[in-house]
């Protein structure tokens, strides 16, 4: 992939996520991912917080040629940044194929990057198709959202937990943190946290016939505008979306777990395979200004 290919690449999705470019154990650069596609992404990075060689700066202006030599063709590992600007978790490996002066305030460089790894190398990443194989929506709006989500080449984070309730705090906090990093406002992130808590708790209570020997799989699927959660247990409870909605409508003042999901999320679905598994999926879309 050349710089020209990067400029003309199609199906890019807007993505504003704090990231860290890690070159080695002693060298890293903080930045903001701008957009992303299946082949690569672009990002703005800060360099003045680091001891950049004097040759790179002249009269407070960037010497782009010197910086291009410093970054172009170099390999980095990209990690998310938490709220304390600390790197956590390996995201992807990339090579810089484009280097320009930034037009965004507080950032000095704009980089175009090509992915050089595979999602299968990540310990927590898996394919969209695998995670969504047993997710089904009836509404056309929801079906279209799934199609758009798949085409955006989203990040997929899937973790499997023993069916113990004390994991719920870790899972719900992770959901809120990921939503915040993905650019959702604090209210939306909190609503995603509550919905995740309720559905995981249901999976623990009603979908874990072998108690701590049972397993609950939690998947977060995130792109620039949608946060999708899928929680799968081993219970296979014989219940449908119609049953749940009928109960919510009969008891409007009773805030059951799924009533909270229905109230806070933009869409949800439930799939059951008798005596084998139940999958609850829900999603929240970012507010568009």
C-alpha positions as CSV (number, residue, x, y, z in Angstrom):
1,X,0.0,0.0,0.0
2,X,1.5,3.4,-1.0
3,X,0.7,6.8,0.2
4,X,-1.5,7.4,-2.8
5,X,-3.4,4.2,-2.0
6,X,-3.9,5.6,1.5
7,X,-5.3,8.9,0.2
8,X,-7.8,7.1,-2.1
9,X,-8.8,4.3,0.2
10,X,-12.5,3.7,0.4
11,X,-15.0,2.9,3.1
12,X,-13.2,4.9,5.8
13,X,-15.1,5.3,9.1
14,X,-14.6,8.4,11.3
15,X,-13.0,7.4,14.6
16,X,-11.9,9.8,17.3
17,X,-10.0,7.7,19.9
18,X,-6.9,8.6,22.0
19,X,-4.1,6.3,21.0
20,X,-0.4,5.8,21.8
21,X,2.2,5.1,19.1
22,X,4.8,2.9,20.7
23,X,8.1,2.6,18.9
24,X,10.1,0.7,21.6
25,X,10.3,0.5,25.4
26,X,11.7,4.1,25.6
27,X,9.9,5.9,22.8
28,X,6.2,6.6,22.4
29,X,3.9,9.4,21.0
30,X,0.4,10.2,22.1
31,X,-2.2,11.0,19.5
32,X,-5.8,10.9,18.2
33,X,-7.0,8.4,15.7
34,X,-8.9,10.3,12.9
35,X,-10.4,7.6,10.7
36,X,-10.0,3.9,10.0
37,X,-10.5,1.3,7.3
38,X,-9.7,-2.4,6.8
39,X,-6.2,-1.5,5.5
40,X,-5.1,1.3,7.8
41,X,-5.9,4.5,9.6
42,X,-4.9,8.1,10.0
43,X,-4.0,9.9,13.2
44,X,-2.7,13.2,14.6
45,X,0.2,12.9,17.0
46,X,2.0,15.2,19.5
47,X,5.8,15.5,19.3
48,X,6.6,18.6,21.4
49,X,6.1,16.7,24.6
50,X,9.2,14.7,23.6
51,X,12.8,15.6,23.1
52,X,12.7,15.8,19.4
53,X,16.1,16.5,17.8
54,X,16.9,20.2,17.4
55,X,17.3,19.6,13.7
56,X,13.6,19.0,13.5
57,X,12.6,22.4,14.8
58,X,13.7,25.8,13.4
59,X,12.3,29.1,14.6
60,X,9.2,27.3,16.1
61,X,8.3,25.8,12.7
62,X,8.4,22.1,11.9
63,X,11.1,20.9,9.6
64,X,8.8,18.4,7.8
65,X,11.6,16.8,5.8
66,X,13.5,15.9,9.0
67,X,10.4,14.6,10.7
68,X,9.4,12.6,7.6
69,X,12.7,10.8,7.7
70,X,12.1,10.2,11.4
71,X,8.6,8.6,10.9
72,X,8.0,7.5,7.3
73,X,8.4,3.8,6.9
74,X,8.8,3.2,10.7
75,X,6.8,0.5,12.5
76,X,4.8,1.2,15.6
77,X,2.4,-0.7,18.0
78,X,-0.8,1.2,18.5
79,X,-2.5,1.1,21.9
80,X,-5.5,2.9,23.4
81,X,-5.0,5.6,26.0
82,X,-6.9,5.6,29.3
83,X,-8.1,8.7,31.1
84,X,-4.6,9.1,32.7
85,X,-2.9,9.0,29.3
86,X,-1.5,5.6,30.1
87,X,-1.2,3.0,27.3
88,X,-3.2,-0.2,27.8
89,X,-3.7,-3.3,25.7
90,X,-2.1,-4.1,22.3
91,X,-4.4,-2.9,19.5
92,X,-2.6,-3.2,16.1
93,X,0.8,-3.0,14.5
94,X,1.4,-0.5,11.7
95,X,3.8,1.2,9.4
96,X,3.7,4.9,8.6
97,X,3.1,5.5,4.9
98,X,2.3,9.2,5.0
99,X,3.5,12.2,7.0
100,X,2.2,15.7,6.9
101,X,2.0,18.8,9.0
102,X,-1.1,18.7,11.3
103,X,-4.0,21.1,10.7
104,X,-5.5,20.2,14.1
105,X,-4.7,22.4,17.1
106,X,-2.5,20.7,19.8
107,X,-1.0,18.2,17.4
108,X,2.1,18.6,15.3
109,X,1.9,15.8,12.7
110,X,-0.7,13.9,10.7
111,X,0.2,10.3,9.9
112,X,-1.3,7.8,7.5
113,X,-0.6,4.3,8.6
114,X,-0.9,0.8,7.1
115,X,-1.8,-2.2,9.2
116,X,1.0,-4.8,9.1
117,X,-0.5,-7.4,11.5
118,X,-3.7,-9.5,11.6
119,X,-6.5,-9.3,14.1
120,X,-6.0,-13.0,14.8
121,X,-2.7,-12.2,16.5
122,X,-4.5,-10.3,19.2
123,X,-5.4,-12.2,22.4
124,X,-8.7,-10.4,22.8
125,X,-9.7,-9.7,19.2
126,X,-11.8,-12.0,17.0
127,X,-13.7,-11.7,13.8
128,X,-17.0,-9.9,13.4
129,X,-18.6,-12.8,11.6
130,X,-17.7,-15.3,14.4
131,X,-19.1,-13.1,17.1
132,X,-22.3,-12.2,15.2
133,X,-23.1,-15.6,13.8
134,X,-26.0,-16.2,16.3
135,X,-27.3,-12.6,16.4
136,X,-30.5,-11.9,14.6
137,X,-32.7,-8.8,14.4
138,X,-36.2,-8.6,12.9
139,X,-36.4,-4.9,12.4
140,X,-35.0,-3.6,9.1
141,X,-33.4,-0.6,10.9
142,X,-31.4,-3.0,13.1
143,X,-30.5,-5.2,10.1
144,X,-29.1,-2.2,8.2
145,X,-27.1,-1.1,11.3
146,X,-25.5,-4.6,11.5
147,X,-24.6,-4.4,7.8
148,X,-23.1,-0.9,8.3
149,X,-21.2,-2.0,11.4
150,X,-19.6,-4.9,9.6
151,X,-18.6,-2.8,6.6
152,X,-16.9,-0.3,9.0
153,X,-14.3,-2.9,10.0
154,X,-15.0,-2.4,13.8
155,X,-12.8,-3.4,16.7
156,X,-14.0,-6.7,18.2
157,X,-13.1,-7.5,21.8
158,X,-14.4,-10.8,23.1
159,X,-13.7,-12.2,26.6
160,X,-15.0,-15.4,28.3
161,X,-15.6,-15.4,32.1
162,X,-16.5,-18.1,34.6
163,X,-20.1,-17.5,35.8
164,X,-19.2,-15.6,39.0
165,X,-21.1,-12.5,39.8
166,X,-18.1,-10.6,41.1
167,X,-16.9,-10.2,37.5
168,X,-19.8,-7.9,36.7
169,X,-18.0,-4.9,38.1
170,X,-15.0,-5.5,35.9
171,X,-17.2,-6.0,32.8
172,X,-19.6,-3.1,33.3
173,X,-16.6,-0.7,34.0
174,X,-14.9,-2.0,30.9
175,X,-18.0,-1.3,28.9
176,X,-18.2,2.3,30.2
177,X,-14.4,2.9,29.7
178,X,-14.5,1.6,26.1
179,X,-17.5,3.7,25.2
180,X,-15.8,6.8,26.6
181,X,-12.7,6.1,24.6
182,X,-14.8,5.6,21.5
183,X,-16.1,9.1,21.9
184,X,-19.5,8.5,23.5
185,X,-20.7,11.2,25.9
186,X,-20.8,10.4,29.7
187,X,-24.5,9.8,29.8
188,X,-24.5,7.3,26.9
189,X,-21.4,5.5,28.4
190,X,-23.2,5.2,31.7
191,X,-26.3,3.8,30.0
192,X,-24.2,1.2,28.2
193,X,-22.6,0.4,31.6
194,X,-26.0,-0.2,33.2
195,X,-27.3,-2.3,30.3
196,X,-24.2,-4.4,30.4
197,X,-24.6,-4.9,34.1
198,X,-28.2,-6.0,33.8
199,X,-27.7,-8.5,31.0
200,X,-24.6,-10.0,32.5
201,X,-26.4,-10.4,35.9
202,X,-29.3,-12.1,34.1
203,X,-26.8,-14.5,32.4
204,X,-25.3,-15.3,35.8
205,X,-28.7,-15.8,37.5
206,X,-30.6,-17.6,34.7
207,X,-28.0,-18.9,32.2
208,X,-25.4,-20.7,34.3
209,X,-26.7,-24.2,35.1
210,X,-23.2,-25.3,36.2
211,X,-22.6,-22.3,38.4
212,X,-19.0,-21.3,38.3
213,X,-18.3,-24.1,35.8
214,X,-20.5,-22.4,33.3
215,X,-19.1,-19.7,31.0
216,X,-20.4,-16.3,30.0
217,X,-18.9,-14.7,26.8
218,X,-19.0,-10.9,26.5
219,X,-18.2,-9.2,23.2
220,X,-17.8,-5.5,22.6
221,X,-18.0,-4.4,18.9
222,X,-17.1,-0.8,18.4
223,X,-16.7,1.5,15.4
224,X,-16.8,5.3,15.1
225,X,-20.5,5.7,15.7
226,X,-21.9,2.4,17.3
227,X,-21.2,0.5,20.5
228,X,-22.6,-3.1,20.2
229,X,-22.6,-5.6,23.1
230,X,-23.3,-9.3,22.9
231,X,-23.5,-11.5,26.0
232,X,-23.9,-15.3,25.6
233,X,-24.6,-17.8,28.4
234,X,-25.2,-21.5,28.7
235,X,-28.7,-21.4,29.9
236,X,-30.9,-21.7,26.9
237,X,-33.9,-20.1,28.6
238,X,-37.1,-20.5,26.6
239,X,-38.0,-16.8,26.2
240,X,-38.5,-14.5,23.3
241,X,-38.3,-10.8,22.7
242,X,-42.2,-10.8,22.4
243,X,-42.5,-12.4,25.8
244,X,-40.2,-9.8,27.3
245,X,-41.9,-6.8,25.7
246,X,-45.3,-8.2,26.7
247,X,-44.1,-8.3,30.4
248,X,-42.6,-4.8,30.1
249,X,-45.9,-3.4,28.8
250,X,-47.9,-5.2,31.4
251,X,-45.8,-3.8,34.2
252,X,-44.7,-0.3,33.1
253,X,-43.6,0.7,36.6
254,X,-41.5,-2.3,37.2
255,X,-37.9,-1.7,36.1
256,X,-36.6,-5.2,35.2
257,X,-33.2,-5.7,33.7
258,X,-34.5,-5.9,30.1
259,X,-36.8,-2.9,30.7
260,X,-33.7,-0.8,31.4
261,X,-32.0,-2.2,28.2
262,X,-35.1,-1.4,26.2
263,X,-35.3,2.1,27.6
264,X,-31.6,3.1,27.3
265,X,-30.5,1.3,24.1
266,X,-31.3,2.0,20.5
267,X,-32.0,-1.6,19.7
268,X,-31.7,-5.1,21.2
269,X,-32.4,-8.8,20.4
270,X,-32.5,-12.1,22.1
271,X,-31.7,-15.6,20.6
272,X,-32.2,-18.8,22.5
273,X,-31.1,-22.4,21.7
274,X,-33.1,-24.6,24.1
275,X,-30.9,-26.1,26.9
276,X,-27.8,-24.8,25.2
277,X,-27.4,-21.0,25.2
278,X,-29.0,-17.6,25.2
279,X,-27.5,-14.6,23.4
280,X,-28.6,-11.0,24.3
281,X,-27.4,-8.3,22.0
282,X,-27.9,-4.6,22.3
283,X,-26.4,-1.4,20.8
284,X,-26.2,2.3,21.3
285,X,-25.5,4.9,18.5
286,X,-23.5,8.0,19.1
287,X,-25.6,11.2,19.1
288,X,-25.0,13.2,15.9
289,X,-24.8,16.9,16.4
